[in-house]
Amino acid sequence: MRIYMDKLTLPGALPGPESPQPVFCAPRRDMAVPQNGTLRPAELTGYGAACGARCLPYRMQDRYTRSDAPVTVETAVLENDHLKAVLLPGLGGRLWSLYSKAEGRELLFRNPALRIANLAIRGAWFSGGIEWNLGHTGHHVFTCAPLYCCRVTAPDGEEFLRMYQYEAIEGQVLQLDFHLPDGAAQLAVQVRIENTRPGESPLYWWTNTAMPLTGGTRVFSGTAEVLYQLTPSPENLQPGFGICRMPFQPNLPGVDVSFPARIPRSVEYFFQNGRTDPAPWEVCAEPDGRGLFERSTQPLFARKMFCWGIGQGGRHWCDYLAQPGQGDYIEIQAGLAPSQLHTARIAGRGVVQFVQLFGAFTAPAAAVAGEWNEALPGVEAAVESLLPAARVNALAALYAEKALLPGGELLCTGDERGGLERLRRQAAGQPDFAPHLAFPAPRAGSELAPWAAVLAGEMLPETERPLPYMTDPAWLPFLEELAARPGAAGQAKFQCAVALAENGRESEALPFFEQLVRQGSPWAAHALGLLLARQEEWQLAADAFVLAHRLEGDRLDPSFAEQALNALVRAGRLQEAWQLWQALPPRHQTETGRLTAAQAAVALGQDAFVEDCFTREYACIREGALGLANVWFEHQARLACRQKSVPFTPAAVDYSLPLPRELDFRMFGA
């Protein structure tokens, strides 16, 4: 068995600089999620809890391109006589490849490109391999960010690989120990989650495994009972769930949803395995009986299938996230709660841990054929034969002990928030966390170094752009003290106001922002616009964003113009939006701004600009967003009305027209 570092080169692009603007949390921490009356008390516990959008203290990763230039990333490789596992420590620890030497085949969907797209909490995300999602609902904040990585040597001589990071939204430590000892036919991942805070907090975890999709791909788990997604629409992307039994669901009559290639639209459903099942599992198999299986210990009980659907929009998404004709995939997933609109709980200073194992699934072709419920016992027997439940739990006990071993020299480093939090606790006389993990203090000259200086009594420096944000409530006493010092300047007051607003103390934040606006701060004017926008006060928000853009003067960052354009369009001030776009210097005419300007331009009859927008390729299309498609439909309607010499009305828009494939990002059909 070997562990070594290597490199991977693919066509594509990595995320660029982070946006300097804060993105405030949703006004309501809990999300009101509908359901059809079939959910029982167990499925209603944690339903929508703590699912309101959150990103701070992290900043958006929204600067990337559709480049196909070669890009090289560092990999960590574990290899024994059965398997070769390739991981990306700089991109969330993604397991990029799991190759079976015995069978001579790749077990995962290995994307032929590193294609960044706008699907994660912070924006940047890519498909392929296995992603580990901890913290807040969604593709996690580290999916395109580095984890710490080191080798660990156990007393019994086993060497394994560890990746870890401090997640600052919920104050949790993610630890992934990858075990592939000599002779092991499955890769084991020991997951340890530690709540560093004294109070109970929400816990979100989903392991997302991308698998190749063919016409015969089939999905199994240990129960026929699933939560299925009620019919979504462009107006309601979160319609909630109901309960049904495999392989059919009420809103897709006649479709065996265990075959993802038969599903007409984007679909997700969640297997509700028993919470006393000794080793829950999921299988993705091909008609020849080969594929991949995953098995775990509790409390990782739920399993999921996600597909983009076989409609034009779904097929386009697969190609958009990869290369033309090479992107067909689905995801099988594993979680701690009934669905991804539920959260579990973790006790104050508590630990949740489990082990997952991934390996080649092999069974007779007949075992995965036929009616789903009739095939299930044979699939389950094949899983038990390949990896008995007793073996899973024995490994979990062994690896849980090894999870507390100290690591060796760091092979890769993550962001420094864990080290900064350790310094803050030392300054406050509070208990340490995860003492077996190395979290280096911020280096001199790093972005977080000024915050370490604050803990030593220094003032925040004045900088052209805001420093990284500190919105953990534990930082508020430091921030309030800084802002109250005689002569406190803009940085300290702005940072304090951002933290107050993020922690539900908006009325205390507003005077700081307003004072800074009077002093000419575009950042404060922009923040005021954000607070108004999250209340959907679009006229007032537009005024604030336009003021911020005027104060900024196209000197600092294109996000000022992007937000001003968006708010003006939402406020119905289309002529102002179009004039703003035309006046922008080329370096600030971003993709995001162009897509927004197109919504104004189509209504103002700027046909040449609109038609040019349809010829471009965009990297920033958000999952579920239909802005570009809607512009195309409206443009066709306006052209038709002109030809007929009749006034345009919204009723003239015909959404049944065949949308060009390159503009079709619909997930739920025409």
N, C-alpha and C positions, 0 to 999 in steps of 0.2 A: 504494500500500500504506500502511495506517495502523496504528499501535499506540496504543491509548488505554484509559483506565480508565473503568469504568462500574459500574452496580449491577444486581443481579438480586433480584427479590422473588418469593418462593414461599410457599405455605402450608407450615408445618412448624415445626421447632425446631432450635436449635443445642445442642451439648453444654453442660452446666452446669459447675460447679466440678469439678476433678479430685478423686479420692479421695486422702486423705492417707496411706493405708496402703501399705507396700511389698507387692509381689507377687513372691515369690522364684521363681527359675527351677526347672524340673523337676529332680528328683534326678539324672537322667542327661541329659547334653548330647546324646548321640546317641539316636535313636529306633529301636527294633527294629521294622522294618516287614516284614510277611510278603510272600511272592510265591509264585507257583505253579510255579516251576521253569523257566519259559520265558525269564526275563531272562538276558541274556548279560553278560560282564564289563563291557562299556561301560555297560550299564544298571544294573549293581550298584555302579559307582564313585560314591561320594557318596550312596548310597541310605540315607536316614535320618540322614545326618551333620549334626550341629548343628541338628537339628529339634526337640529338646526345648523346651518352652514357655519363653519369656523375655519379660520386659517392662522390668525395671529397667535403667537408672535412671529410666525414664519411669513415670508414675503412670497409673492407670486413669482413663478417661473414661467413667464409668458413671452419670452423672447427666443424664438427658434425659427428655423426655415425648413423648406422642403428640399434642401440640398441633397445631392447624391454623391458628393465628394467622399472619398474614403475617410472614415473616422476610426481612431484606434482607442480602445479602452483596456484597462488592466483587468486581468482575470485571476481568480484563485481556483486551482484545480485540485480535486481529490480523485484518486484513481486507484482501483484495485484490479484483481483479475476478472471481475464481473462487470464493473461499471466505471464510467468516466463522467464526473460531474464538473461542469464549468460554471462558476459563479462570478457575478459582477459586483464587487464590493463598493465601487464608486457609484452604482445605480441601485441603491436600496438592497444590495445583497441578492439581487435577482438570480435564481438558478436558470441560467440561459440554456443549458444543454444537459441532458442525462442520456448518455449513450450506453446501450447494452452491448458489451463485447460478445457475450454468448450468442446473442441473436443477430448481431450485426445490424442493428437499427437504432435510430433515434427514438426515444420514448416520448418526447415533448414536441410541441410546435415550436420550432426554432426559426424565428423570423429571419428572412434573408436580408433585412435592412434594419438599421436603428432609426426608426421613423417616429419622431416625437410629435405628439398631438395633444389636443386640449381636452383631457378627460379626468384629470386628477384634482385633488383639493387645491393644489398650487398651480394647476394648469398642466404642466408637462407630464406626459405619460407615454409609454410605448407598450406594444403587445408582444407576447411570446414568453416562453419559459414559465417559471413559478415565481409569483410575487407574494411578499409577506406584508399584510396590511394591519398595522396596529394604530390605535389612538382614536382619531375621529372618523365618523362615517365617510367612506369613500376610499379612493386610491390614495394611500397615505402620503404624508409630507416628505418621506424619504424615498419615494419611488424613483426619483431622479436626483438623489443626493447621496453622499457617501456615508457608509457605516465604518466604525472601527473594525479592524480585522487582525486576528493574531492566531498563532498556533498554541495549542495546549497539549501538554504531555501528562498523562495520567500515571498514577503509581503502578498500574499493571503494565505500563509500557505503551498503551495505545496513544497515538497522536491523532488529534482531531482539530478541526477548524472552527473558530468562533468569530461571529460578527455581532455587534451590539451598538446601541445608541440610546441616548436620553431623549425622550419625546416630550417636548415642553408644553404642548397644549393641555394634556392631562397629567403631566408629571410622572410618566411611566417609563421604565427602562425595558427596552426590547433586547433580548439575548437569544441568539440562534447558534446552537452548537451542532455542527455537521459531522456525523460519524459514518465512516465507511471502512471498517476494519477488514483485515484480510479475510477472504472467504465470504463476506457479506454480499448477498444478492440484492439487497435493497439499501438505498440511502436513507439514513435515519436523521431526523432533524429534531433536536430537543429544543423546545420553545419555552423560555422562561420570561414571564412578565411580572415586573415588580412595581407596585404602587408606592412611590416615594413619599406620598403625602399622608397626613394623619387621618384624614377622613375617607369614607367610602367614595368611590368615583365610578363613572361609567366605564365599561370595558368593551371595546370593539376589536374583533379579530376575524379576518378572513384570509385564508390561503387560496390564492387564485392560480390554478394550473391550466395553462393553455395547451390544447390538444389539436392535432390536425383534424380537419373535417373532410370526410368523404361522403359519398351517397349512402354508405352503409354504417357509418359511425353510430354507435349505440351507447347509452348511459344507464348504469345501474347503481343503486345503493341498497341498504339493508331494509328499507321499508317502502311500501306502496303509497304511504300517506305523504302528501306534499302540500306546502303552501304555494298556490299559483297566483300569478299576477293578474289582477283584474284588467280589463281591456284599457290600455293607455291611449292617449291621444296627444297631438301637439300642444293642446291647452292643458293637459293634465298628465304629466310624465310620471306622477307618483299616485296611481289610482288605488293602491293598497292591495290586499290579498284576501283570498278565500281558501278553504280547505277542499281538496279533492283527492282522488286516488289515481295512481298511474294505471295505464299509460295515456289516458285521455283527460282533457280538462274542458269544463263547460263552455268556455268562449273560443275554443278551437275544435268544433265538432268534427269527428272522423279522423283527426290527426293524431297518430301515435307519437307523442312528444318525446319518447325515448330515442327516436331517430331525429336528431336536430336538423338534418338536411331535408326533412319534410315540413318544417315549420315555416309558415309564410312570412312572419314578421319577427322582430326582436322579442325574445321571450326569456324569462327567468323563472325557475321554480326551485323550491327548497325541500329536500327530503327531511322529514321529521323523525330521525332515528331516535330510539329510546335513550333516555339519559342514564339508564343502567346497562345499556349495551356495553359489554366489556371492551370492544374494539371496533368502533364504527368504521365504515369503509365506503369507497366509491370506485367504480370501474368505468373506464372508457375503452370500448372494444370495437374492433373491426369484424366483418363477417367471417374472417378466417379464425376468429377466436383469440387474436393477439391484440395487445393494447397496453394500457398502463393501469395499475391499481394503486390506490393510496389507502393506508389504514392508520388509525390513531388510537390513543387512549382518550378517556374522558378528561375534561369536560367538553372536548371538541366533538359534539354530537351531530350538528347539522351539516348537510351537504347540499350542493347547488349545481344546477346546470344553467349556463347562459349561452345564448347564440344570437347572432345578428339577424338571422332569418334569411330566407332565400329570395326575398324581394330585391328589386334593383338597388334600393338604398342600402340594404344590408350587405349585398355583395360588393357595392362600391366602398362601404366602410372597410371591409376586409382588405381590399386592394389598397385603399388609401393608407392603411396602417402598415402596409408591407410593400410589395412590388406587384405590378399588374399580373394577375393570374397565379400569384404565389401566397396569398394571404388568408386562405380559407382555414378558419380555426373556430373552436368553441372553448369555453372554460368550464372546468369542473372545480368546485370550490368547497372549502370546509370552514365552518364557523362555530362560534361559542354561543350564538343566539339563533332563534328560529328563522330570522331573515336578516337582510342588511338594513332594514328599517326597524330593527330591534337593537337594544344594547343589553349586554350582561352587566354584572357589577363585580367590582374587586374591592376587598376590604381595605381599610386604612392600613398602610404599611404591609399590605398583604401580598402574596405571591400566587399566581396562577401558572401552572406548567403542564405540559403534555408533550408527547412525542408523536411525530408523524413519520411514516415510512413510505417510500416511493420505489416501485419496481416494475419489472416487465410482467404483464398479465398474459398468461397462456392457458388456453382451455380448448377442448374440441369445438369446432365450428358449431356443432349442434347445441352446445351449451348456451350460446348467445343468440340463438335463433328462436323463432316461434313467438307465441304470445308472451308478453313481458312478465306477467305474474307466474306463468308456468316455467319460464326460463330462470326466474330469480333464485330458486333453491340451488340449481346447478352452478350459477355464477358464485353464489355465496360459498358453496362447497369448494370451488376452485380457489377462491381467496383464502379460505381457511387452510387449504392444502399448501398454498404457496407461503403463507405466513400465519401460523396459528395465533389466535387471540392471546393465549398464554405466553407465547414468545414476545408479542408486542409489549405486554405488561411487564415481563421480566426485563426487557431492554430499557423500558421507561424507568424502572427502579434503579438500574445501574447508571443510566445517563443522568438522572436527577442528582445523584451523588456527585458525579463528575462536573455538573453545572456550576458548582461552587469552587472549583479549582481555579487558582490564579492563572492568567494567561502569560504567554511569553512575550517576546518583543513584538511591537506593533508592526504589521505588514502594511496596513493602510490606516489612515486617520479619517474621522468624521468631523462634523462641526463641533465647536467648542462649548456648546451650551451645557453639556454635562459637567465639564470642568468648572464652568462659571457657577453652576448651581451648587457644586460642592464647596466652592469658595464662599458663596452666600450663606450657606448653612454653617460653615465654620465661623463666619463673622457674627451670625445670630445665635451661636451656641446651640444649634439644632443637630439632631442625629444625622449621621452619614447614611448613605444608601449604597447598595451593591458594592461593598468594600472589595470584593474579589475582582472588580473590573477597573481598568485604568481609564480615567477621564482626565487627560492633561489639562492644566490651566491654560487660559488664552495666552497665546504667544505675543510677545511685544510686536506691535505693528499690525496685529490682526484686527478684524472688524469689531470683535468683542472685547479687545483689550481695554478700551475706555470704560467699559462696564466693570471690569475687574478693578480699575482705578477708583471708581465710585465707591466700591466696597471699602477702599482704603481712605475714604474721605475726600477725594478729589471731585472737581466739577466736570461735567461732560464738556468736551470741546465743541466749539462751533465748527460745523462742517457744511459744505455746499448742499449735501443731501442728508436726509435723516440717517442716523445710525440704526443698526438692527434694533428691533422693538423688544421691550421687556413688559409683558402684559400679565405674567403670573401675579396673582394678588400679593404674593410675598414681596414683590418689588415695590409695591405702592408706597410703603413708608419711606423708602429711599428716594423715590421720585418726588413725593410731596415735599420732603425736606429740601431737595435740590431746588425745586421750583419756588420755594418760599425764601430761599437765601437772598439777602440784599444783592442786587445787581445780577440776579439770575437771568441768563440770556435765552434766546429762542429755542435752542436745542433742548434744554432741561424742561422748559414749559411745554414744548410740543410733545416730548416723550411722556410727560406726566399726563397731559390731556388725552393722548391716545390710550394709555393704560386705564385711565378713569372711564373713558367711553366704552372700552371693551369690557369692563367689569360692571356695567350697568349703572354707572354714575355719570351719565351724560350731562345732567344739569350742572355738575361741578366742572366738567370738561369744557363746556361751551364758553365760559368767560375767558379761559386761556386761549382757545382758538380765536375768539373775537378780538382779543387784545393783539394777538400776533397778526391777524389780518390787518388791523389798523396800522401796524408797523410794517406792512408790505409783504407778509409771508405768503407765497403761493401755496406752500404745503398746508398751512392752516386753512386757507380758503378751500382747498381741495378736500380736506378732511371734513369741513362743514358740509360740503356737497355730498360726501359719502353718507353722512348721518341723515341728511334730508332724503337722499335716494332710498335708503333702506326703509324709510317710512312712506315711500312712493309719493313724496312731495316734489313732483318733477319740475314744476315751474320754478320753485325756489332753489331746487338743486341745480337746475340749469344756470340760474343767475350766479350761484356760488362757483360752479365749475368754469363758467366763462370768465369770471373775475380771476380765478386762479390761473387760467391760461393767459389772461392779459398780464397779470403780475409776473408770470414766469417768462413771458416773451419769447417762447420757443428756444430758451437757452439751456434748460436743464434736462427735460425728459419728455418723450412723446406721449406719456400717459396723461398729461394735462389736456392735450388736444383730443385724445381718444375719449376721455370722459366727458368733455364739453360737447363733443359731437353727439355722443350717446344720449346725454340728458336733453339736448336741444331737440333731437328727433323724438324722444319719448314725450316731451312737452308739446309736440306739434309745431315747433318753431323751425320749419323745414328750410325756409329761405336763409335764416341765420346760420343753420348748420351748413348749408351749401357754400355760403360765403366764407365761413370759417375754413372749410376744407380747401377751397380754392386759394386762400391766402397762406396756407401752410408751406414752409420750405420743404423741398423734396425729402429731406432726411426725416421729417416728421409725418410724412404721408404713409403711414404704416398700413399693413394688411387689415388690422382691426379697424382703423379709421376709415379705410376705403369701403369695407363692408357696411359700416354705418352710413357713410356718405351716400352709398347707393340707395339706401332707403329714402333719403331726401331727394336724390336726383331723379328717381323714377317718377315721383309725384310732380316734380317740377319740369318734366319733359326734357331732361338732359340725356337724350337717347344715346349719343355717341359714348358718353361716359359709362352709362349703364351697360351698354353692349360690350364695351371693353372689359368691364368687371366680370362678364361671363367667360372671358377668354383666359383669365388668370387662374393660377393654382394657389390655394391658401393653406397655410400651416395651422391657422388659429381657429378653425371651425370647431365649435363646442359640441360635444355629444348632446343630441336632441335639439340642436339649434337649426331653425329652418329659415333664417333671415334671407339667405341668398336665393333659396327656392321661391320664397314668397315674393321677392323682387322680380324674379323671372315671370311668375304667374301674373303679377300686376302689370308688368311691362307688356306681356302679350295682350292682356285685356285692354290696355290703353291704346295700343296699336290698332286693335280691332275696332274700338269705338271711334277712332279717328277715321278709319276707312269707311265706317258707316255714317260718319258725321253725326254721331249721337254723343251726349255728355257721358263722361265716365262716372260710374258709381261703383262702390265696393261690390255690389251684387253682380257686376259684370265679370268678376274674376272667376275663372273656371279652373278649379284645382284638380279636375280630372284629366287635363291635358297631359300628354306624355312628356314628362320632365327629362331634359337631357341628362344622361347618366353622370356626367362629370359635375353636375350641380345637385345631384340627388343624395342627400344625407339623411333621408327619412328612415326612421327605425320601425315605423308602424304601418307602412303601406301608403298607397296613394289616397 
